[in-house]
């Protein structure tokens, strides 16, 4: 069974993907890929798409884990190349619960690409930029 923080991250991503009323195939593939990379099978993930999930942030997340939570949310939000107000509001709420100040989400939106992972230099630069927003 998956670690609590990994399941929690998937539930946050699923909530975001459901905001517009349907989970697009690209969104589902993105979420399933993250789940599989963390040892969670599609069979375990499938039923989660039919549920609303509370915004729960595990205690004692490291700065890297918080970064990954918000990074994956912003990347998922940008996957369809459109930013919707409700999605931004949801990400802002999660960002705040992760302990980030208001500027963090803006920096993520400006720097995170929708389609690919960042090369390590870009990722490290963004981590440093975002770290200043942790309260």
N, C-alpha and C positions, 0 to 999 in steps of 0.2 A: 504494500500500500504506500502511496505517496506521502511525502512529508507534508505537514499541515501548511507550511508557507507556500509550497508549490501548488497545492490545491486551491489555496486562497487566491494566489495570483491568477490561476485559470478562471476562477469564478469572477474576479474583477474584469478580466478580459471578456468573458462571456456576457456580463452585464453591459459592457460598452458596445459589444457587437449587436446586442438586441435593441439598443436605443431607438433605432430607426424602424423597428417593427419586424425586421427579418435579418437573419445571419447570412451574409453573402458567402459564396463558396471560398473566395480568397480569404475572408475573415476566418472561416471554419478551418481552412488549411493552416493558416498562421497559428491559430490556437492549438490545433492538434499537433503541429510540429513542436511547439514549446512544451506541450504535455509529454510527448514522446521523448524529447531530449531530457526530460526530468523523470523518466521512468513511469509515466502514466499512459496507459493504453487508450486507444480510441474507444474501446468498449466501456471504460470507466468514465471517459469524458462525455460521451454521447448523451446520457441522461441529464447532464448538467445544463444542456442547451434549452431544456424545457422548463427551467426553474428561474425565479428571481432570487438573487443572492444579496445578502446584506453586505454593506461595505465594512468588512472586518480586516484590520491590519494586525498581523501577529506582533506580539511584543518582542523586543530584543532583535529586530532585524538589523543587520549590519548596514553601514552606509552603502556598500556595494549592492546588497539585496534591495534596498530602497531605490537605488538608481535603476536597477533592472526592472523593478515593478513599473516605475514611471516610464522608463524607456520603452518597454513593451506596450504599454497603454498608448503612448503617443504614436508609436510605429503602427499599431493596429488602427488608430483613429485616422491616420494618413493613408492607409492602404488603398482606399477607394479614391484618393486624390481630391477629396472634399473634406472640409472641416465644418461640422454642424455645431450650432450653438449648444444643443443638449449634450453633445459629446464633450465639448470643451468644458462645460459646467461639471460634468461627471468627473473628468480628469482633474479639474481644479479641486474638487472635493476630496478625491483620493490623494492628490498631491499634498493637500493640507493635513490629512490624516497620517500621511507618511512623515510629517514633520518638516515639510518644505515651506518656505515663505512664498508669497505670491509671484515673485519673478521667476521662479524655477520653471513653471509650466511654459511660460513665454520663451525662455531659453531653449527648452526641449523642442518646442514647436518650430523654432527657427533653425535648429541644428540637426534634428533627427530626420533621416531619410526614410521614405515609406517602403522602399523595395529591397534594401540590402542591409547587411550589418555594416557597421563602420569599421574602417581599418583601425588598427590599435592606436595610432597616434591621434586620430580624430576622437576615438572613444575616451582616451585618457584626458585629452583637452576638455572635452565636454564634462567628464567627471569632475575635473578641477573647477570648471565654471559653475557647475550645479552645486558642488559642495558648499559654496559660500551661501547658498540659500537654505541649508539645513539649519533649523532653529535649535 
